[in-house]
């Protein structure tokens, strides 16, 4: 269990407790809260979604399957009418896809970071000129090449 400061765009400068590798739950929590959400309320939302995933999708903590994250997000109205883009299942590249979608409509990004497969973050920014996407996870905000993108959820 770790405490991460999420004051940079997070829950009003407080901290949220994130269990090891539960990046999908963290991203879902970020999408469910706003800057006025208390730490207690954010943790309640996080724990509620985790319990739901355990009960209905046999989630056992740690990394969450992309499909499970999408279903949990739909159940808690984080994703309403959202769709998914999976790089390996589509005829367009990630770069081509990003040319045709508004950044504000992107919700989450699923990444393959080599040693971390199925890493999830909340989408923050996209630099088309350099082929980089910025995401937020429980360790802060990061830039990564779009070649690491495996999937998006979007509105």
C-alpha positions as CSV (number, residue, x, y, z in Angstrom):
1,X,0.0,0.0,0.0
2,X,1.3,3.4,-0.9
3,X,0.2,7.0,-0.5
4,X,0.6,9.2,-3.5
5,X,0.3,12.9,-3.6
6,X,-2.2,13.8,-6.3
7,X,-2.1,17.6,-5.8
8,X,-1.1,18.1,-9.5
9,X,-4.6,17.9,-10.9
10,X,-5.8,15.4,-8.3
11,X,-8.1,15.6,-5.4
12,X,-7.5,19.0,-3.9
13,X,-4.0,18.6,-2.8
14,X,-4.7,15.6,-0.6
15,X,-3.5,12.0,-1.0
16,X,-5.1,8.8,-2.1
17,X,-4.0,5.4,-1.0
18,X,-3.2,3.1,-3.9
19,X,-2.3,-0.5,-3.6
20,X,0.5,-1.9,-5.6
21,X,-0.1,-1.9,-9.4
22,X,-3.8,-0.9,-9.1
23,X,-3.4,1.7,-11.8
24,X,-6.7,1.0,-13.4
25,X,-8.6,1.6,-10.2
26,X,-6.6,4.8,-9.7
27,X,-7.5,6.0,-13.2
28,X,-11.2,5.2,-12.7
29,X,-11.1,7.1,-9.4
30,X,-9.6,10.1,-11.0
31,X,-12.3,10.1,-13.6
32,X,-15.0,9.8,-10.9
33,X,-13.9,12.7,-8.7
34,X,-13.3,16.4,-9.0
35,X,-11.0,18.9,-7.3
36,X,-13.4,19.3,-4.4
37,X,-13.6,15.6,-3.6
38,X,-12.2,14.8,-0.1
39,X,-9.6,12.1,0.4
40,X,-12.2,10.1,2.3
41,X,-14.7,10.2,-0.5
42,X,-12.1,9.4,-3.1
43,X,-11.0,6.4,-1.1
44,X,-14.6,5.2,-0.7
45,X,-15.1,5.3,-4.5
46,X,-11.8,3.5,-5.0
47,X,-12.7,0.8,-2.5
48,X,-16.3,0.4,-3.8
49,X,-15.0,-0.2,-7.4
50,X,-12.4,-2.6,-6.1
51,X,-15.0,-4.7,-4.2
52,X,-17.3,-4.7,-7.3
53,X,-14.5,-6.0,-9.5
54,X,-13.6,-8.7,-7.0
55,X,-17.2,-9.8,-6.7
56,X,-18.2,-9.7,-10.3
57,X,-14.9,-10.2,-12.3
58,X,-12.8,-12.3,-9.9
59,X,-10.3,-9.4,-9.6
60,X,-7.6,-10.2,-7.0
61,X,-5.8,-6.9,-6.8
62,X,-2.8,-5.6,-8.7
63,X,-3.0,-5.2,-12.5
64,X,-6.6,-5.3,-13.9
65,X,-7.5,-6.7,-17.3
66,X,-8.5,-3.9,-19.7
67,X,-11.9,-5.5,-20.3
68,X,-12.6,-5.6,-16.6
69,X,-11.6,-1.9,-16.2
70,X,-14.1,-1.0,-19.0
71,X,-16.9,-3.0,-17.4
72,X,-16.3,-1.6,-13.9
73,X,-16.1,1.9,-15.4
74,X,-19.5,1.4,-17.2
75,X,-21.1,0.1,-14.0
76,X,-20.0,3.2,-12.1
77,X,-20.9,5.6,-14.9
78,X,-17.3,6.6,-15.4
79,X,-17.8,5.4,-19.0
80,X,-21.2,6.3,-20.4
81,X,-21.4,5.6,-24.1
82,X,-17.7,5.3,-24.4
83,X,-16.0,3.2,-26.9
84,X,-12.6,1.5,-27.0
85,X,-9.8,1.5,-29.5
86,X,-7.4,-1.4,-29.4
87,X,-4.3,-1.0,-31.5
88,X,-3.9,-4.7,-32.4
89,X,-7.6,-5.0,-33.5
90,X,-7.9,-1.9,-35.6
91,X,-6.8,-1.1,-39.2
92,X,-5.4,2.3,-38.3
93,X,-2.3,3.1,-36.3
94,X,-2.4,4.9,-33.0
95,X,-1.1,8.1,-34.6
96,X,-3.8,8.0,-37.3
97,X,-6.4,7.3,-34.7
98,X,-5.3,10.3,-32.6
99,X,-5.6,12.6,-35.7
100,X,-9.3,11.9,-35.8
101,X,-10.3,12.2,-32.1
102,X,-10.6,15.1,-29.8
103,X,-8.2,15.0,-26.9
104,X,-11.0,15.9,-24.5
105,X,-12.8,12.8,-25.5
106,X,-10.0,10.4,-24.5
107,X,-10.5,9.0,-21.0
108,X,-7.9,6.3,-20.3
109,X,-4.9,4.9,-22.0
110,X,-3.7,1.3,-21.8
111,X,0.1,1.0,-22.2
112,X,2.7,-1.7,-22.7
113,X,5.8,-0.3,-20.9
114,X,8.0,-3.3,-21.4
115,X,8.3,-4.5,-17.8
116,X,4.7,-3.4,-17.1
117,X,2.1,-4.9,-19.3
118,X,-1.5,-3.5,-19.2
119,X,-0.5,-0.3,-17.4
120,X,-3.4,2.2,-17.3
121,X,-3.5,6.0,-16.9
122,X,-5.8,8.9,-17.3
123,X,-5.1,10.7,-20.5
124,X,-3.8,14.3,-20.0
125,X,-2.2,15.5,-23.2
126,X,-1.0,14.6,-26.7
127,X,2.0,15.9,-28.6
128,X,1.5,15.0,-32.2
129,X,4.7,16.6,-33.4
130,X,6.8,14.3,-31.2
131,X,4.5,11.3,-31.1
132,X,4.1,11.4,-27.3
133,X,1.1,11.0,-25.0
134,X,0.9,12.3,-21.5
135,X,-1.0,10.3,-18.9
136,X,-1.5,10.3,-15.1
137,X,-1.1,7.3,-12.9
138,X,-0.6,6.8,-9.2
139,X,3.0,8.0,-9.5
140,X,2.3,11.3,-11.2
141,X,2.1,12.5,-14.8
142,X,4.4,11.1,-17.5
143,X,5.1,11.3,-21.2
144,X,5.5,8.1,-23.3
145,X,5.8,7.4,-27.0
146,X,2.5,6.5,-28.7
147,X,4.2,3.3,-29.8
148,X,3.6,2.1,-26.2
149,X,-0.2,2.6,-26.5
150,X,-2.3,-0.6,-26.7
151,X,-5.7,0.9,-26.2
152,X,-7.9,3.9,-25.3
153,X,-11.3,4.4,-23.9
154,X,-13.0,7.5,-25.3
155,X,-16.3,9.3,-25.5
